[in-house]
Amino acid sequence: MLISTKIAAWLLELAALTAVVLAFKSDIQSPLTKGTRKPNVIFFLTDDQDVHLESLSYQPLVKKHLVDKGLSFQHHFCTVALCCPSRVNLWTGKAAHNTNVTDVNPPYGGYPKFVSQGLNEQYLPVWLQQAGFNTYYTGKLFNSHTVENYNAPYPAGFTGSDFLLDPYTYQYINSTWQRGRDTPVSYEGRYTTDIIIEKAKGFLNDAVKTQKPFFLTVAPIAPHSSFEFVRDRSSELGISLISKPPVPAERHKHLFQDVKIPRTDHFNPQEPSGVNWVGQLPRQNQAQVEYNDDFYRSRLRALQAVDELVEEIVELLQDHDILDETYLIYTSDNGYHIGQHRLPPGKECGYEEDVNVPLVIRGPGISRGAVTDQVTSHTDLVPTIFSLLGLEAKDDFDGAAIALTSHDIDKERHTRHEHITLEYWGFALSEGEYGFQGSRTDPKTSIQRNNTYKAVRLISDKYNLYYSVWCTNEHELYDLTTDPYQVRNIYASSRDGESILSFKTSHSILGLPVAKVASRLDALLLVLKSCKGIACIKPWDVLHPLGNVRNLEDALIPDYDAFYEMEQRKVEFNRCEHGYILDAEGPQEALVFRDGLRWSEWT
């Protein structure tokens, strides 16, 4: 049959267009159609996994199944760089100053504090069960969840559970587990991540049999350090902590023999950086650097079993033919540093290594192999899960649902908040053999007190800033556009808190003096450090109730100079404390710019 030249050309164009459309559609996992049952969720939660030390680059199976098939987040943050407070923040959708779980142990944190705060009835698994989901959890839940208090009370909200228990949580080959309402069982001699693989697959099989939508959390301890607690009568608490590098599975011990920590500008720098105790750290010697490199390799090796875990779960989802109706979320409770700013292995700081953490989400309607630069935090994850599952967000959430489709990401590009609230109380711990002063023998150098601080991160296409106030009333301000490794503090203050300030006059932000920008950042932090609900999401509305200031750039117009620079209260601490004690926290409420009038004109 003959076809005219014009028709043939039109058919060729149509075929080409169809190919383009199909290629585009192949980059997005098909959304669930209306009328189908609610989706499932698998939530992978690692422990102390970094972004900036490039650990994800050594997980080819996570890349294959999640990164290449899902959406990766460049600017996802934990809000507290410590395990238990971060996990409570994640599972409740509330800032740590609102949960008041701020430590890993009582009296300020740990599982007992979680319970006493009433949170055992007010967190994600309970809400999901109320919404008709089956819920399962295996691995680490919270710190200070122990062989003695595991049933006082049992964690609420789980259809099936099998938890790691302290004091054996971080012993890779001597872990203790507690399933459902059973008594704890020791798994001495077995590798902890391999145990989790078995338990996770068992719960997944159980979930499929019920034919109900489910939420399964899989929480291995890798790449957290190996911790062992031993009796020590000379210690203040009667016990001492032995901290060692994480232990890999036997099959992975030979890997990465020549790998070293990335030698960035802030790795064991010639000059100290930071304030408070960080600015007083000595430079590490060669023996310590080599020890840290080996510590780093151990972390990468320990993550290999986690890599295998992800693949086995994905393959089992495929076997059950439910992969396409399941969301897979991968993240870590907090980040980690080794050698940056002269720090020994550990976390607890506000710097990027400790707070910028992995987040990858794969599932129905989500682009494959995509990367987003939107600013998100763990506080946003429960609201996001509610949105994915078609549940109505709670009014008291301190976070907002994250945009996950290309359409929603583009829609929110200029409306989503640009800030992250960071907060911390108490101590910093050095992990491994070397203390903060480089000593291998003195355990007293392994803890730094007065590590309490408040900070805010602001990220947009015009600025990239970190501002902090420590309990010593010292300040830090880093412009990460020109100083990505946070080694040049452009805001300095006296340690006695008498507000003797100095700025590097050669530096400007948005073409404006640093002091002008810092005044806005301080007011923003004043709101965020005690915010609740919508105020945590839209803090500028607290300062400007008319809604005409949406971001830092809006706040920098000259009309607001007197309000911010002369009249507004400043963030400061009354003293350093180990927990969230209101009397130590300084001013709690910011002054408000009302209807175009300065505060002084209203009062």
Secondary structure, 3 states (H helix, E strand, C coil): CCCCHHHHHHHHHHHHHHHHHHHHHCCECCCCCCCCCCCEEEEEEECCCCCCCCHHHHCHHHHHHHHCCCEEEEEEECCCCCHHHHHHHHHHCCCHHHHCCCECCCCCEHHHHHHHCCHHHCCHHHHHHHCCCEEEEEECCCCCCECCCCCCCCCCCCCEEEEECECCCCCCCCCEEEECCCCCEECCCCCHHHHHHHHHHHHHHHHHHHCCCEEEEEECCCCCCEEEEEECCCCCCCEEEEEECCCCCHHHCCCCCCCCCCCCCCECCCCCCCCCCHHHCCCCCHHHHHHHHHHHHHHHHHHHHHHHHHHHHHHHHHHCCCHHHEEEEEEECCCCECCECCCCCECCCCCHHHHECCEEEECCCCECCEEEEEEEEHHHHHHHHHHHCCCCCCCCCCCCCCCCCHHHHHHCCCCCCCEEEEEECCCEECCCCCCCCCCCCCHHHHEECCCCEEEEEEECCCCEEEEEEECCCCEEEEECCCCCCCCCCCEEECCCCCCCEEECCCCEECCEEHHHHHHHHHHHHHHHCCCCCHHHHCHHHHHCCCCCCCCHHHHCCHHHHHHHHHHCCCCCCCCCCCCCCHHHCCCCCCCCCECCECHHHHC
